[in-house]
Amino acid sequence: MSRTFDVGIESLAHQPVEAQHHDAPSPAAEPIRSASPPVVNGKSFYIETFGCQMNVHDSEKVAGVLLARGYRAAANPAQADLMLYNTCSIREKAAQKVFSRLGEWRGETQKIIGVLGCVAQQEGEEIFERAPWVSLVCGSASYRKLPDLVAELESGGRRVMALDLDTDETFETEITRRDNPIRAYITIIEGCDYACAYCVVPHTRGPERSRASDSVIAEARRLAEAGYTEIQLLGQTVNSYRDPSPRSLNFVELLQAVAAVPGIRRVRFTTSHPNDFHREIVDAIDATPAVCDHVHLPVQSGSTRILRAMRRTYTRDEYLEKISWIRGAKRAISITSDVIVGFPGETDEDFADTVSLLDAVGYDGVFSFIYSPRPNTSAASMPGAIPEGEKSRRLAFLQERQRQIQIARNAALVGGEFEVLVDARHAARGQWAGRTTSNRMVNFVSPRENLLGEYLQVRVTRAGPNSLVGEHVD
Ligand code: SF4
């Protein structure tokens, strides 16, 4: 899980930027629900998504909104009347990639080309300047308005833009087109009230807004009825959740309520902020079998001095105390994290503190990133920039150290048997792939067919740094 990116924030916003294509619905996708059948308007859309699970799930919701208004999903961009890019601006490279994609439509007049998400929020009208053939720009707090924006364009409007962040509303919809037939996402909190010095999220997604617990639980019930057994609760700071409804559930109570929904066998959550990570979360994992034994707790740096400069609101020792709660649990909970190297002013000693923290925690995976300045962040104007070559050297050193840690931790699992939820088939290798409750990927062989979505026992026969190999056991 040790990977290289050019800037990091917490994992929701920096999973690999592999474009996700929202085209024809998966055969096992959740059916679209609508009180009355949508009026077919003959128009089609195609969404390409860059970034984290939150963006992927936003695209599912955007697809739902459009389908409910009579649009249909196009099989590819060429066939679409409406081509949308749901973007991520957390990393410079991701934003560049979006503009490079837009460049492929230069001079296009037949389609509506639109930009959604963080880049839309960040760049606003600038997008029209850089790519005049784009006619729609819509930030993540305004997706509900999309059909109206498109209608405005169709009735003669030249350009439309919606970047409103002054909303208490969370973007929730009854109608979500789910592309992942195995794992369903539910957003429980949007935006962020922290102000980490390197991060654009407070600027692009606005202040924290939690979703009412009844609405979350109702969605979990619908997902269970549709056949989903694994749910992932999403938020930039998922454990800061505060129920705005009179029930006033806290994060742990909501987690347990979702885990109690009949048919739900696994509940995950991401991303946790260390400041809001309390011992009760560990107790809930211990007490609730359906809550998965995995915690992603981004540390970003092992140096208290750099954590202060990053405005992370905790010290190294406070972070390590939380790790000790997790290690003290009855269940063996896996721990993963995010690390930024080369933050302005990071000395050799600060970097050594980060490396020693990896050893102290023994992470099961780390997403590691080279810092790069982003617009509208306070770190962008900080003195003490680290030369690019030195940042790359530190990153390579850190990743190798973490690789060795993962080799040792995974090797200890050889011979063990684990339950996996099967989520992929590698036909060329004759293998299936699934995840354990601790979120480890296991590639395995089985004499059986049609295993997608099944829970199976797998014996681990080999281990690498990033995954396990095993065999299906009855
Ligand atoms: S806590 Fe908020 S500001 Fe800090 S990295 Fe996470 S999303 Fe960004």
Residues whose N, C-alpha, C, O or C-beta is under 5 A from the ligand:
A	BS01	SF4	I9 E10 C192 Y194 A195 C196 C199 V201 Q236
